[in-house]
Amino acid sequence: MRTLNLGILAHVDAGKTSLTERLLHAAGVIDEIGSVDDGSTQTDSLALERQRGITIKSAVVSFAIGDVTVNLIDTPGHPDFIAEVERVLSVLDGAVLVISAVEGVQAQTRVLMRTLQRLRIPTLLFVNKIDRRGAQDEGLLRAIAEKLSPAIVAMGSVRDLGTRDAAFAPSGAADAAFTARLAELLADQDDAFLAAYVHDETAVSYRRLRGELAAQTGRALAHPVFFGSAITGAGVDALTSGIAELLPAAASQGDPVSGTVFKVERGPAGEKIAYVRMFSGTVRVRDRLRFGGARDKERGAPDKEREAPDKEKVTALSVFDQGADVRRSSVTAGQIGKLWGLADIQIGDSIGEPRQSPGRHHFAPPTLETVVVPASPAELGALRVALAQLAEQDPLIDLRQDDLRQEIYVSLYGEVQKEVIQATLAADFGLKVAFRETTTICVERPIGTGAAVEFNGKAPNPFLATVGLRVEPAPTGTGMRYRLAVSPGALPLAFQRAVEDTVRETLSQGLHGWQVTDCTVTMTHSGYSPRQSHSHAVFDKSMSSTGADFRNLTPLVLMNALRQAGTRVHEPMHRFTLEVPADTIGTVLPELARLRAVPRTPAMRGASCLVEGDIPAARVHELRQQLPALTRGEGVLESAFDRYQPVSGAVPVRPRTDHNPLDRKEYLLHVMRRV
């Protein structure tokens, strides 16, 4: 049996979960098709998924098409949960991108297709809902060619479009128009095929056409388009055949062991369960595995890697088979397995030999942030533990703690995630929480150079440590660099690490409350009190420096240096593409100006007008809300994070509403209470 790891992707409500149900039913995995509206689908297992009728967590289910075992991964369509899609992309052999025949090509459809093309993932297109009133076929094909990819070919025709009797008829060798379109598409992508076709059209058989279509689809050069309805089942048989014929199965490889963790969940007893796509080798129960990851890199710590753990033993594993995960003794190349026993495993870890990756982030990082507040202050510790477990399952949703102010920050893609986090904390951990106002995540960059030092034994320094630090700007995109301008042997290694770790932690909130980045911090002075004891050789920390002295002093010195340097707030900017009816551009442009967007010259495309430009991330949500009224519901907005830029002088630079800069007296009182 060959194995195909297949992703189902779509804009929200295009019908991909319904399509998953139909594929499972057609394969005999389930006896009855579940309903998204009724909350009875196979892959939406979370209570909130069933309640809202949307997919929140990716789910894996398996079925067979002839001699191909398909591991189908149903992914979220709502943009708030794009992080789930992010992780799935790295383990796919192919994808089906679902498009609604009624709504057509939507903003998220474009984002997904661009990403699939950039990663060269073989992709079929399935136009769903042909049975719905308002469904399109020829017009939608033109829109797909214009907005997604010109390298498409319709694999058949639709009859009774927009009615309950709508059906899809696959085209074959007898359809001269279809074979001509197919040959033209393939010739455009392959010079050798073009030469053969030009030399003698009759020598290119239909069988060769289909073979070349499979080859070009497998190289992500061509995208066959199928039509159908997940609700009625129309066209699903043709799509199923296309999946088996046109998408490449996983390559079977021997040693060494290599796999990628794309999902982590917890079992009933709180144990970690890792979902692993195996690319080569075999993992068996009781194998001891070494794994390492890029989670720290993804979170912006290029100078420090997470230390590789000791080998951990796989205590149990399962693979996916006919709709269920079944316990097995091993998982081999090409398969997806669930592994138990790896307590330190994280999403993004490589098992065995790391795989070459085309890039860490396929989508923009989250640009929103909120403070999570427990209903009872006594539950703050339990909330920290619970959120840390949720962050394990979703590493692109960052978790940040402010011990001084006893606050926990969570970064978000959108408001729907608040509801998900709130419901999950209540259902799984018994914690009731509230959220403060959502704010846009900005960053701070130093304007100039600043330096400060406090000496051991000299007022007002109450700690047995000498720390001097210099802060200066660094090139954009370099993050934070830490350097030594003192002799490495002048300070014990443990104290050096205490200073460096505390510098990184302290810079999570700068003068305005935002993370400080693109800077170099240099230790300029160091000193300590050597280990001393009384006459009976009992260690006395009141006479000897400890790591706590350096951890407590470093924030004071660093913030003094940062105040001297000064910082400028930079806000996230999105690059946007806006398509509106041409007669509405006169009302759209003033609204863009009000939202501080900077549009480029509009371009006419028939009856539509295309506008590209930049807009502050904080204003994107407002633009989305205003767009239907401005464009009669016909405007399409696509935006993605592009860069950070200084907040303009016309806009007040306000610190975070929950932030007050580090006050020396307040800080020292906090330290003394902690001690």
N, C-alpha and C positions, 0 to 999 in steps of 0.2 A: 504493500500500500504506500502511495505517495502521500505527503502531508502538505497542506496549504494553509498558512496562517493568514486569515482574511479579515480585514477591517471593514466595518460598515460605518460610513461617515455621512453627515448631512447637516444642513441648517435645521434648527429646532422646528418640530412639527412637520417635517417633510415626509415622515413615515418610515424611518429606518427601523425602529423597534417592531412595527407591524410587519415590515418586510422580513425581519429576523424570524418572527413567529411563523410566517408563511413558509419560509425556507425549511424550518424545522419540521413543520407539518408535512410538507412535500417529501421530506426525507424519511418520514415515519418515526421521528424522534418523539413527537408529541401527538396525542390523539385528537386534541381539540385546540383550536387557535385561540390564544388569549387576546384580551382587549386592553389597549392602553387606557381607554376611558374607564374601564371597570377595574383596572389595577390587577389584571390576572395574567400578565405576560411572564414568560420564562426568565428573561434576563433582568427585569426590573424587580429586584427582590427587596430593596429598602422600602420601609413604610412610607417615607416621604416621596419616593419615586412613584409609588402606587397612588398616593394621595394627589400629587400634582400632575401626574401623567407625563413626566419627563424623565429622561435618563440622567442620573447624577454620577454614578460610578460605572466604569467599564466592566463588562461581564464577558466571560468566555463560555462558549457552548460548542459542542462538537457534533458533526454529522458526516455522513458519507455520500459522495456522488461517484458511483461506479467504484473505481479503484483509487479514488482520492479521498483521504480523510481531511475534512475541512474543520479547522479550529476557528470558529467565527467569533470576533470580538465586537460587541455592540458598544459604541462609544456615545458620550453625551453630544447633543447638538447645541445646547444652550451655550453662548459664549462665556458665561460665568464659569463653566467647567472645562475650559479649553485645556487646562493642565492634564486632565485625564486623557485627552486626545494626544497631547504632547508625548506622553510615556508610551502609548500604544504604537506610535509611528515607527519606533526603532525596532520593532519585532515583526513587522508585517512583510509578507511575501507579495501581497496584492491588496487592492481595495475596491470597494463598490461605493461610489459617491451617489447618493440619492438626491434627486431634484424633484420638487413638486411641479406637476404639470399645470397647476393653477397659479401658484405664486411665482413660479419660474426661478431664474437665477437670483439668489438673494445674497446679502452681504457676506454671511458666513460661508456660503457655498464658494464664493470667490477666494476667501482666505484659505479654505481647506484645499481647493484645487491648486492654488499657487504653491502651497506647501508640498503637496503630493508630487507636483512636477519638479520642484526644487530638489526633493529627495529621490527623484526618479523611481517612485513606487508605481508599478503597473496598476492601472485604474480603468475599471469599467464604469460607465454612467448608466443609472437606472432612473428613468423618468416615471415617477409614481403618480397615482391618483388620476389616471386617464378616464376613470368612470365618473369623475366629479364635473359638475357644471362649470364652465369656464376653462376647461382643460385645453391646452395648446399642444400642437405637434410641430408643424413646419415652422411656425413663428418662433417656437422655443428652440428648435434646432439652430436657427439663425442667431438667436441670442447666446446659445452655448458656444457657437463658433466665434462669436465676437467677444464674449466676456470671459470664457474659460479657456478654450483651445480651438484653433482652426482644424486640428488633426483629429476630426471626429467622422464617424460614419454610422448612419442609422442602420441597424441590423434587421429592419423589417418595417412594416407599415401598420397604422392603427385604423380600425374601422369602428363606426358608431361612437366616435369620440365624444366625451362628455355625457354619456348615458350609462345606465347600469349594465348594458350589454356590450360595453366597450371591450375590444379584444385586440391582441397583437398577433400579426401574422409574420413569422420570420421569413426573410428573403433567402433564396437559394440560387443554384446555378442557372435555373431557367429564367431568372429575372435579369434581363440584359442591362437595365438601367442601374440595378444594384451592383452588378459585377463591374460596370464601367466606373461607377463612383468609387468602388473599392480599389480598383486598379490605379485610378488617378491618385487616390490618397497614398497608397503604398509607394508609387513611383516618386511622389514628392519627397518621401523620407529616405529613399535608398537608391543610390546611383546605379548599383549593379542591377537591381530590379528594373529601374527605368530603362537601362540599356537593353535588357532582354525584352521588355514590353514593346519598346520602339522598334526593335529588330523584327519581331513577329508576334503580333497580339494573339494570334491563334495558338501559338506554342505555349502560352502561359495558361495552364489548365486552372479550373476552379479549385482543384485540390491544392495547387501551388499557391493560389491566392489566399486560401484559408491558412495555409501554413505560414505564409509571409505575414499575414495579419496577426497570428499568434506570436510570431517572433518580434514584430514591431511593438505589439502590445506589451510583451514581456520586457522590452527595453524602454517602456514608457514613452514611445514615440507616437503611438496611435491610441485612440480611446473609442472603442465601440460603444454605441448608445442603444440601450434596450428601453422599450416602453412597457408599462403594465400597471397593475393595481394590486397592492399588497392585501387589500380587503377582499377583492373578488378572486384573486389568484391569476388574473389575466397576465400573460407575459412572463410569469415566474418560471415556468418550465424552460423557456428560451434563455432566461437569465442564468438559470442553474446550469444548463448545458454550456453557456458561454464561460461561466466561472471555471468549469472543469477543462474546457478546451483552450481558453485564451490566456488564463493567468498561470504563471510559472509556479510549480510546486517548490517546496523547500529543497535546497541542495543537500544531499546526504554526505556528511564528512566524518572522517575518523578523528583520531586524537589531534591536538590536545583538547581537553575539556574547555569549552567556552560558552558562556551564556550571559543573558542580561535580565536583571530583575526589573519588571515594569509595573508591578503592583504588589503592595503589602497589605494584608489585613490581619485581624486578630480573631482567634478562635474563641469558643465558649469559655475556656479557662484563661483567656488573656494571652495565649501563646501566639507568637508571630507565625504567619504563613506567607511564604514568598512565592509569587508567580514568576516563573523563569522561562524564557524562550531559549532553548538550546540551539546553538549554531554549529557546534561540533562536539565530538566526544560523547561519553555516557556518564551519567551520575547515578549511583546506586545507593540504596539504603545502607547506612553505616559508613558511607564514604565521609572522610574528613575533608572539608573544602576550605580553601582560602579565597576570600573575596575582598574587593576594595572598590571604592567608588568615587564619583565626581560630585557628590552632593555638596561638599564644601566649596568646590569650584563654582557650581551652579549658583551658590548663594553669595558669590563675590569675594571669596578669600583665596586669591591666586597664590599668595605666598605661603599658605599653610594647607597641607593636605591632611585629611583624616588618616590617622595611622592605621595601617592594615592590621586587623585583629588576628589572633592566633586561629589556627584551623578549628572549625566547628563541625560537629558530626550531624549528618542528616539522619533524623530519627524515623522519618516516614516520608513517603511521597505518593503522589497520585498523578495520573494523566487524564486528559479529557477523552471520553469515548461515548458516542451516541447520546448526547444530551446530559451526561453526568460526568463527574470526576471519579475515577475508579482507582483504588489503591493498587499500586504496582511495585515491583522491586527495583525498577530503573526507569529513567527517562533519557531518551536518546536524541541525537541531532535532528533538528526540524520540529520536534515536539514542544508543547508547552506543558510544564509540570508545576505542581504545587509542592513546595518543600517545607517540612517541619524541622525544628531543631536549631535553626540559625538565629540565635537570639540577637545578634548585632547587625543583622542584614538591613539594608536600606534600599529604597527605590533608587534605581540608577546604578546600583552596584554591578560590577562584572564578576561573574563566577569563573574561576580559572584564568585563562588568558584573556586580557581585555581586547575588545573588538575596536577596530578603527571606526570612528564615528564622523559623519559629515558636519557635525556641529552640535553643541549641547542644546541650545534653545531654538526651537522651530517657530515658536510664537513669542509675542511680547511678554515681558514680566508683568505681574500685577502692578497697577499704579494707584490703588486705593488702599486705605488703611483705617482701622477702627480700634477702639479700646473695648475689650470684653470685661464686663463688670459682673461679679457673682452676686446673687441675691443676698447672700450673707457674707460679710467680710471673713468669717471663720472658714469659709470654703475656698479661699484664695489658693491655698496649697493644693487642694484636690483639683481645682480648675487648672492649675499649671500642669499637673500630671496628665489630666485628660486631654488638654490641648496639645501637649507634647506627643501623645499617641496619635491624635488626628494629624499632626504635622508629619509624622512618619509616613502616613498614607497619602499625603499630598505635599511634597516638598516644595512646590512652587508657591504654596501659600505659606509665607514666612511667619514665624512666631518670634516675638521679641519681648523681653521682660525688662522693666525698669524697677529694680529692687528698691531704689531710693524712694520712689513715689508709689511703690506697690501697685503697679499697673502692668497689664499684659496687652500687647498690641498684636493684631493679626492683619496681614495684608490680604487683599481681596481683588477679584476680577469684577465683582458686581454685587448688587444688593441681595440677589437671590441666595448668595452664599451665606449671608447672615442667617437667613431662615434655616438653611441646612445645618449650619454649625449649631444653632440654638436647639433645633429638634434633636440632633445627634447627641448633644451633651445631656439633654433631658432624658432621652430614651436609653442611652447606653451607660450613662454615668450618674443619673439621678441629680443633675445639677441644673438649676434655673439661673439663666444669665440674661443680662441686658447689654445693649451696645450704645456707645456714644456716637455722635455724629460722624459719618464717614468723611474722611479728608483725603485729598490727593497726596500721594507720596512725592515729596520733593527731595532734593539733595542739597547739601551745602558744599561749596568749594572755597578753599582759602583765597583771599585776595592778595595778601602779601606774606611776609615772613615774620614770625613771632617766636620769642624764646623766653623761658622761665626756668628758675632753679630754686630749690629749697634744700638747705644743708642740715645734715644730722647735728643735733644739739644746738641749733640756732633758732630762736623764736622768729616767727610764730609756728614753726614746724613741731608738732607734738609727736612725730614718729621717729623711730631709730633708723633713718634711711636718708641718703642723699640722692636726689633725682633731678636731673636737668634735661629738658627736652626742647628741641627746636622744631617748629612746624613751618613748612613751605609748600607752595603749589607744585603740582606734578602734571604731566601731560594728561589730557582728557582720555578717559578710558583705562587708566593704569591702576585705579583703585587706591588702596593705601599701602605704602611701602614703609617698612621699619628698618632703620639702620643704626649702627653703632659708630660713635666717634670717640669712644673710650676703648681702652685695652680690654679685649675679651676676658682676660684673666683678672681684671680689677674687681670683678663682682662674681660671686658664686653663680653657677648656671641656673639654679632654682630661682634666684632673685631676678636674673635677667629675663627668664621666662615669665615671671610674675609681672614685670613691667610691660613686656610686649603684649601679653594677653590682656592686661588691663587697658593699654592704649587702644587696642582694637575694640574692646567692649565700650570704653568711654566715647569713642567717636561714633557710636550708633546714634548719639544725640549731640548735635553741635550747639552753637549759640542760639539758633532759632528752633532747635528741637528736631532737626532732620539729620540723617546720617551724613557724616563728613567723608568725602571721597576725593580721589585724584589729588592726593597730598603725600608728602614724605615727612615722616616723623623720625628725628634723629636724637639718640641719647647723647647728650653732651657732657653730663656730669654723673658720677656714681660714687657711692660710698656706703659703708655699713659698719656696725659695731660687731666685732668678732664674738664668737660664742664664749660666754663667760659663765662662771658658776661660783657659788659660795665655797666655803672651806670644806664642806662635806660633799662637794662635787655634784650638787643638785643644780640642774640647768635653771637659769633665771631669765625669763624672756623680757623682764623689765630692764635688763642690762645688755641683752643680745638682740640683734636684728632678726626678724622673722619675715617670711614671705608676706604676711599680713601687713607689715609696715610698708612694704613697697606697693602692695595692692591698694592700700588706703591713701598713700601719698600721691601716687601717679595721677589720679583724676584732678587733683587740685593744681598740680604743676601744668598738666596738659591744657586744662581750660584757661589758665592764665596765659599760656603761650598762644592759644587759639584766639583769645580776646585781642592780643597784640596784633596778630596776623589779620584778623577780621575775616568774615566769610560772606559770601553772596549766595542767596537762595536761587536754585535752578529748578524750574518746573518741567514736568514731562510734556513733550510735544508729540502729537500724532500726525502722521502723514495721511491725508484723507483723499478719497476719490468720491465725488458726488455726481450722480447722474439724475437729471431732473428734466421734465418736459420743457422744451425751449421757451414756451410762453410764460413760464414761471420764474425764469432766471432773474427778472427784475425785482421780484420780492425776496428771492433767496439771497442775493448778494448783500443787501443791507443787513440781513440777519447774521450773515457770516461776519460782517464787520463788527456788529454789536458783540459777538462772541469772541472777538479778538483773533479770528481766523485770518490767515493771509493766503487768499486764493491766487492762483496763477490765471493766465488768460483763458477764458472758457473756450471750448472747442465744440463745434456743432457736429452731431452725428444723426443725420436725418431729422426726425422730429424731437430728438433729445439733445441736451446740452451737457457736456462733461466738464466738470470743474475739479481740478486737483489743487492741493495746497497743504498748509500746516495749520493746526489748531491746538490750543492747550488741551491736554487730556481732561482737565477739570470741566471743560465745556462740551465734551463729546456727548455726554448723556442728555444735556439740554437740547443740543442740536437734533438728536434722534427723536426727542419728544416733539419738537416743533415741526419736523420735516413733513409728516403726513398732512398737516393743515396747510403748509406752504406749497405743497406740490400735488394736492388732490389725492394723496396716498400713493403717488407713483414714484416718488423720489427714492433712490437707493444710495445708502451711505456705507462706505467701506473705510475703516480706519485702523491703523496699527501704530504701536509705539515706534517712534523714530529716534528720538534723542532727548537730552535735557538741554535747556537753554536758560540763560538768566531771565528772571522775572523782569518785565519791562518797568521803566521808571514810572509810567502812568498808573501802574497797578501797585497798591500798597503791599509792602513785604511784611506780612503778618506772621508771627510765630504760630506754631500749633496752638490751638485753643486750650490744650491741656498741658502746655509746657511752661515751665519757669526755669530760667538758667540756673545752673548749679550755684547755690549760695554756700559760702564757706562755713558759716556758723551752722546752718541747717545740716550740711553734710557731716560736719564733725559730731553733731549731736546724734545723727543717725548711726555713725560708726561706733560711738560709745555705747549706744543702746544695743547694737548688734553684738559688741564684745561682752 
